Amino acid sequence: MTEPAIQVNNLTCRFGKTVAVDQLSLEVPTGKIYGFLGENGAGKTTTIRTLMGLLRPTSGSVRVLGQDPLGGNAPLLQRIGYVSDDRAMYRWMKVKEVLRFNAGLYEHWDKAHAKELLGEFELEPSKRVRHLSRGQLAKLALLCALAPQPDVLILDEASSGLDAIVRRTILEKLIDVASSRKTTIFISSHLVEEIDRVAELVAILCRGRLIVEGNKDSVRASLKRVIFPASASAPDRGPDMHGVFSARQVGKEWQLVVRDLDEKKLTELKNKMGTVPHTIEMSLEDVFAEYTAWAKKNDKDAAATKAA
């Protein structure tokens, strides 16, 4: 059995009284695109900093490509491409100088591939970093992460704040890299649409805790919206209504969001509400919003769930 590209085991990171990551465990299979979803401040960047060996966990452990990244593991870092959320670079450098500088850091820097990406991303080699737009800076950061031909690519909010055209360019390149080189891609974002477009597997993080993870389609299908006419009895969300995440009246309808809806739960809802409902699928964005809202209300009771 192939070892996962990334393993996180009971990871906890505390800063004083603040718990940024709380007993997080997950595995990322080799060659997959894994979407790490969460609001700003959910703990995504802290998790990624531990994966890069930039932060020592309070407890728990992480392994990338079977190795511990702590302590400046140079051989391991040679195999990882990384784009940070701030895309930090020396602003006085020209684009070609940034590439030359990064080429000196990597044993397997592919000059031909870097040149190809330079043209594909429409970057001017003689332009200084301080004169690049946000989109150009993002493309340059991605170029520097891809040119070493990494086995694992880790992206922290790589397309946040960018216009739609640049985001599409970046996402299409990620899909291409994953399919052509079988590179494992771990991408964090609060932008659900981009994760929905590229990821095969997704995880939802809230307040440092993993709420749900699994195949993207399974995570999306784990919640259903059940619609009753407003004339139905008001929904009771007591213990006998297990699985009802939320219930709200919208116009002339009662809209209930139910987890792991099956015939038994549907029959129970029919009996409680006194009428027959209809069920609709939810988008990944809606599912993300519902899980996040539910986790905040339930806090420590919001145990992580593996979507089937």
TIDRENPA-737708 format. One line per field, with one value per residue (C-alpha): residue number from 1; residue in three letters; x, y, z. Coordinates in Angstrom, 1 decimal, padded with zeros to 4 digits. Layout:
<recs>
i = c(NUM  ...);
aa = c(ALA  ...);
x = c(X  ...);
y = c(Y  ...);
z = c(Z  ...);
</recs>
This chain:
<recs>
i = c(1  2  3  4  5  6  7  8  9  10  11  12  13  14  15  16  17  18  19  20  21  22  23  24  25  26  27  28  29  30  31  32  33  34  35  36  37  38  39  40  41  42  43  44  45  46  47  48  49  50  51  52  53  54  55  56  57  58  59  60  61  62  63  64  65  66  67  68  69  70  71  72  73  74  75  76  77  78  79  80  81  82  83  84  85  86  87  88  89  90  91  92  93  94  95  96  97  98  99  100  101  102  103  104  105  106  107  108  109  110  111  112  113  114  115  116  117  118  119  120  121  122  123  124  125  126  127  128  129  130  131  132  133  134  135  136  137  138  139  140  141  142  143  144  145  146  147  148  149  150  151  152  153  154  155  156  157  158  159  160  161  162  163  164  165  166  167  168  169  170  171  172  173  174  175  176  177  178  179  180  181  182  183  184  185  186  187  188  189  190  191  192  193  194  195  196  197  198  199  200  201  202  203  204  205  206  207  208  209  210  211  212  213  214  215  216  217  218  219  220  221  222  223  224  225  226  227  228  229  230  231  232  233  234  235  236  237  238  239  240  241  242  243  244  245  246  247  248  249  250  251  252  253  254  255  256  257  258  259  260  261  262  263  264  265  266  267  268  269  270  271  272  273  274  275  276  277  278  279  280  281  282  283  284  285  286  287  288  289  290  291  292  293  294  295  296  297  298  299  300  301  302  303  304  305  306  307  308);
aa = c(MET  THR  GLU  PRO  ALA  ILE  GLN  VAL  ASN  ASN  LEU  THR  CYS  ARG  PHE  GLY  LYS  THR  VAL  ALA  VAL  ASP  GLN  LEU  SER  LEU  GLU  VAL  PRO  THR  GLY  LYS  ILE  TYR  GLY  PHE  LEU  GLY  GLU  ASN  GLY  ALA  GLY  LYS  THR  THR  THR  ILE  ARG  THR  LEU  MET  GLY  LEU  LEU  ARG  PRO  THR  SER  GLY  SER  VAL  ARG  VAL  LEU  GLY  GLN  ASP  PRO  LEU  GLY  GLY  ASN  ALA  PRO  LEU  LEU  GLN  ARG  ILE  GLY  TYR  VAL  SER  ASP  ASP  ARG  ALA  MET  TYR  ARG  TRP  MET  LYS  VAL  LYS  GLU  VAL  LEU  ARG  PHE  ASN  ALA  GLY  LEU  TYR  GLU  HIS  TRP  ASP  LYS  ALA  HIS  ALA  LYS  GLU  LEU  LEU  GLY  GLU  PHE  GLU  LEU  GLU  PRO  SER  LYS  ARG  VAL  ARG  HIS  LEU  SER  ARG  GLY  GLN  LEU  ALA  LYS  LEU  ALA  LEU  LEU  CYS  ALA  LEU  ALA  PRO  GLN  PRO  ASP  VAL  LEU  ILE  LEU  ASP  GLU  ALA  SER  SER  GLY  LEU  ASP  ALA  ILE  VAL  ARG  ARG  THR  ILE  LEU  GLU  LYS  LEU  ILE  ASP  VAL  ALA  SER  SER  ARG  LYS  THR  THR  ILE  PHE  ILE  SER  SER  HIS  LEU  VAL  GLU  GLU  ILE  ASP  ARG  VAL  ALA  GLU  LEU  VAL  ALA  ILE  LEU  CYS  ARG  GLY  ARG  LEU  ILE  VAL  GLU  GLY  ASN  LYS  ASP  SER  VAL  ARG  ALA  SER  LEU  LYS  ARG  VAL  ILE  PHE  PRO  ALA  SER  ALA  SER  ALA  PRO  ASP  ARG  GLY  PRO  ASP  MET  HIS  GLY  VAL  PHE  SER  ALA  ARG  GLN  VAL  GLY  LYS  GLU  TRP  GLN  LEU  VAL  VAL  ARG  ASP  LEU  ASP  GLU  LYS  LYS  LEU  THR  GLU  LEU  LYS  ASN  LYS  MET  GLY  THR  VAL  PRO  HIS  THR  ILE  GLU  MET  SER  LEU  GLU  ASP  VAL  PHE  ALA  GLU  TYR  THR  ALA  TRP  ALA  LYS  LYS  ASN  ASP  LYS  ASP  ALA  ALA  ALA  THR  LYS  ALA  ALA);
x = c(000.0  001.4  002.3  000.3  002.2  001.1  000.2  -001.0  -001.6  -003.3  -001.7  -002.2  -000.7  -001.1  -000.1  -000.5  -004.1  -005.1  -005.5  -004.9  -005.0  -006.8  -006.0  -006.0  -005.5  -005.7  -004.0  -003.4  -002.9  -000.1  -001.0  -004.3  -005.4  -006.6  -008.6  -008.2  -011.2  -011.8  -012.6  -009.8  -008.4  -009.6  -006.0  -005.1  -001.8  -000.7  -001.2  000.8  003.6  004.0  004.1  006.9  008.8  008.5  006.5  007.0  003.7  002.7  001.8  001.2  003.2  003.3  005.1  005.6  006.7  007.4  009.7  009.6  010.0  011.2  014.8  015.4  015.2  016.9  016.6  012.8  012.4  014.0  010.9  008.3  007.0  005.5  003.5  002.9  -000.1  002.1  004.1  007.2  010.0  012.8  011.0  014.2  015.0  014.0  012.0  015.0  017.0  014.3  014.5  018.3  018.2  015.6  017.5  020.5  018.4  017.1  019.1  016.6  015.6  014.4  015.6  013.7  010.4  011.0  011.4  008.3  006.3  007.7  006.2  003.0  002.4  003.4  006.0  008.6  012.1  013.4  010.5  011.2  009.1  007.9  006.3  004.4  000.7  -000.9  -001.7  001.8  003.3  001.1  002.2  005.8  005.4  003.8  006.5  009.2  007.3  006.8  010.2  011.9  009.5  008.3  006.6  004.4  003.0  001.7  -000.4  -001.6  -004.4  -002.5  -005.2  -006.8  -007.4  -006.7  -009.0  -011.0  -008.7  -005.5  -007.3  -008.4  -004.9  -003.5  -006.2  -005.8  -002.1  -002.7  -005.0  -002.4  000.4  -001.6  -002.6  000.8  003.2  001.0  002.2  000.4  -001.2  -002.4  -004.3  -005.8  -008.4  -011.6  -012.7  -015.0  -015.5  -011.8  -011.6  -014.7  -013.1  -009.8  -009.9  -010.7  -010.7  -011.7  -011.6  -013.4  -011.7  -013.4  -011.6  -008.7  -010.8  -011.5  -015.2  -015.6  -013.3  -013.6  -014.2  -015.5  -018.8  -019.4  -018.8  -021.3  -023.8  -023.6  -026.0  -029.4  -031.9  -035.4  -038.2  -041.6  -044.5  -044.7  -048.1  -046.5  -045.9  -042.9  -039.9  -038.8  -035.0  -035.0  -033.0  -035.6  -034.7  -031.2  -029.2  -031.1  -028.4  -030.6  -034.2  -035.4  -038.5  -037.7  -040.7  -043.4  -041.1  -039.5  -036.0  -034.2  -030.6  -030.2  -027.0  -026.9  -030.5  -032.0  -035.5  -035.8  -035.0  -037.2  -040.1  -039.5  -039.5  -042.7  -044.4  -043.2  -044.0  -047.3  -046.7  -044.6  -041.3  -039.1  -035.3  -032.7  -028.9  -026.6  -023.5  -020.2  -020.3  -023.6  -022.3  -019.2  -021.3  -023.7  -020.9  -019.0  -022.1  -023.0  -019.5  -019.5  -022.8  -021.8  -018.1  -016.5  -019.3  -018.5  -016.5  -014.8  -016.8  -015.4  -017.8  -018.6);
y = c(000.0  003.4  005.7  008.9  012.0  014.0  012.6  014.7  013.0  014.7  018.0  020.7  024.2  026.7  030.3  031.3  030.7  030.5  027.1  027.6  023.9  021.4  017.6  017.6  014.3  013.8  011.9  013.1  010.3  010.5  012.1  013.7  017.3  017.9  021.0  022.4  024.6  027.0  030.6  033.1  032.3  028.6  027.3  026.6  028.6  027.3  023.7  024.5  026.1  022.9  020.9  023.1  022.7  026.4  025.8  023.2  021.6  021.9  018.2  015.7  015.2  015.8  013.9  014.8  012.1  009.9  012.4  014.9  018.4  020.0  021.0  022.3  019.0  020.1  016.9  016.9  020.6  019.9  017.8  020.3  023.3  026.0  029.2  031.1  033.3  036.5  035.4  037.1  038.0  040.5  043.5  045.0  042.0  041.6  038.6  036.9  037.5  035.9  032.8  032.8  033.1  030.2  028.1  028.1  026.7  023.6  020.6  019.7  023.2  022.8  025.8  024.8  024.4  027.7  029.4  027.8  028.9  032.4  032.7  030.9  033.3  036.3  037.5  040.1  038.9  042.5  043.8  044.3  042.6  045.8  046.7  043.5  043.4  041.0  038.6  038.7  038.2  035.1  033.7  034.2  032.5  029.6  029.4  029.3  026.4  024.4  024.8  022.3  019.7  018.9  015.7  017.7  021.2  023.1  026.3  028.6  030.9  031.0  032.8  034.9  038.5  037.8  038.6  035.8  035.5  035.0  032.6  030.5  030.5  029.2  026.6  025.2  024.9  023.0  020.5  020.1  019.5  017.0  015.0  015.2  014.6  013.0  015.7  015.7  019.1  020.4  023.7  025.8  028.4  030.1  030.4  027.3  027.8  027.2  024.2  022.8  023.2  021.4  019.2  015.5  015.4  018.1  018.8  021.6  023.2  025.4  027.0  024.7  021.5  019.2  019.0  016.8  015.3  012.9  012.6  016.0  014.5  012.6  015.7  017.6  014.8  014.5  017.4  017.7  020.6  019.4  021.8  021.9  024.4  027.1  025.8  022.7  022.3  024.3  021.9  020.6  020.3  018.2  015.0  013.0  015.2  013.9  015.1  018.4  021.1  024.0  024.9  028.3  029.8  031.4  033.0  030.4  027.5  025.7  024.9  022.2  021.1  017.4  015.4  011.9  011.9  008.5  007.0  006.7  010.3  011.4  009.5  011.0  014.5  013.8  012.7  015.6  018.3  016.7  017.0  015.6  017.5  017.7  017.3  019.3  018.9  021.5  023.2  022.7  026.3  025.8  022.7  024.5  027.3  024.9  022.8  025.9  027.5  024.1  023.7  027.2  026.5  023.1  023.9  020.9  018.5  019.1  015.9  015.3  013.1  011.1  011.4  008.1);
z = c(000.0  -001.0  001.9  002.0  000.7  003.8  007.3  010.2  013.5  016.4  015.6  018.1  017.9  020.8  021.0  024.6  025.4  021.8  020.2  016.5  015.6  017.8  017.5  013.7  011.9  008.2  005.3  001.8  -000.8  -003.3  -006.6  -005.4  -005.1  -001.6  -000.8  002.7  003.4  006.2  007.0  007.6  011.0  010.9  011.3  007.7  007.6  011.0  009.7  006.5  008.5  010.4  007.1  005.9  009.2  009.9  013.2  015.9  017.0  020.6  020.3  017.6  014.5  010.7  008.0  004.4  002.0  005.0  006.6  009.5  008.1  011.3  011.7  008.2  006.4  003.3  001.3  001.9  001.1  -002.2  -003.1  -001.9  -003.9  -001.6  -002.2  001.0  001.6  001.5  -001.6  000.0  -002.4  -002.6  -004.1  -005.5  -007.7  -011.3  -012.3  -013.9  -010.8  -008.7  -010.9  -010.8  -007.0  -006.6  -009.1  -006.7  -004.0  -005.8  -007.0  -009.7  -010.9  -014.5  -016.4  -019.6  -017.6  -015.9  -019.2  -020.6  -017.6  -017.9  -021.4  -020.4  -017.5  -019.6  -017.2  -018.3  -017.1  -016.7  -014.6  -010.9  -008.3  -006.8  -010.1  -010.5  -010.1  -007.5  -010.3  -011.8  -008.3  -007.8  -011.1  -010.3  -006.9  -008.6  -011.2  -008.5  -006.8  -010.0  -011.7  -009.2  -010.4  -006.8  -005.6  -003.3  -004.0  -001.0  -001.6  001.1  -000.3  -003.6  -005.5  -002.8  -003.8  -007.5  -010.5  -012.1  -015.2  -013.0  -010.7  -013.7  -015.1  -011.8  -011.3  -014.8  -014.2  -011.0  -012.8  -015.5  -013.1  -011.1  -014.2  -016.1  -013.2  -010.6  -008.2  -004.8  -004.3  -000.9  -001.4  001.4  000.7  002.0  -001.6  -002.0  -005.8  -006.6  -004.4  -006.0  -009.4  -008.8  -005.7  -005.6  -001.8  000.6  004.3  006.2  009.2  011.8  014.8  014.3  014.3  011.4  010.9  007.9  005.2  002.3  -001.4  -002.6  -004.0  -000.8  001.4  -000.9  -000.7  003.1  003.6  001.8  001.9  002.6  001.7  003.3  002.7  005.3  006.2  007.7  011.5  012.8  012.9  016.3  016.6  019.7  020.2  018.1  015.1  014.9  011.9  011.4  011.0  010.5  010.1  008.8  007.2  003.8  002.2  001.8  002.7  005.7  004.7  006.7  006.2  007.2  007.5  006.1  005.0  004.5  004.3  008.0  008.6  005.8  007.1  010.6  009.1  007.2  010.4  012.4  009.8  008.8  005.0  002.2  001.4  -001.6  -001.4  -003.3  -003.7  -002.1  -003.6  -002.0  -000.9  000.8  002.5  003.7  005.1  006.9  008.4  009.6  011.2  012.9  014.2  015.7  017.5  018.7  019.3  021.2  020.2  016.5  016.1  012.7  010.2  007.4  004.4  002.9);
</recs>
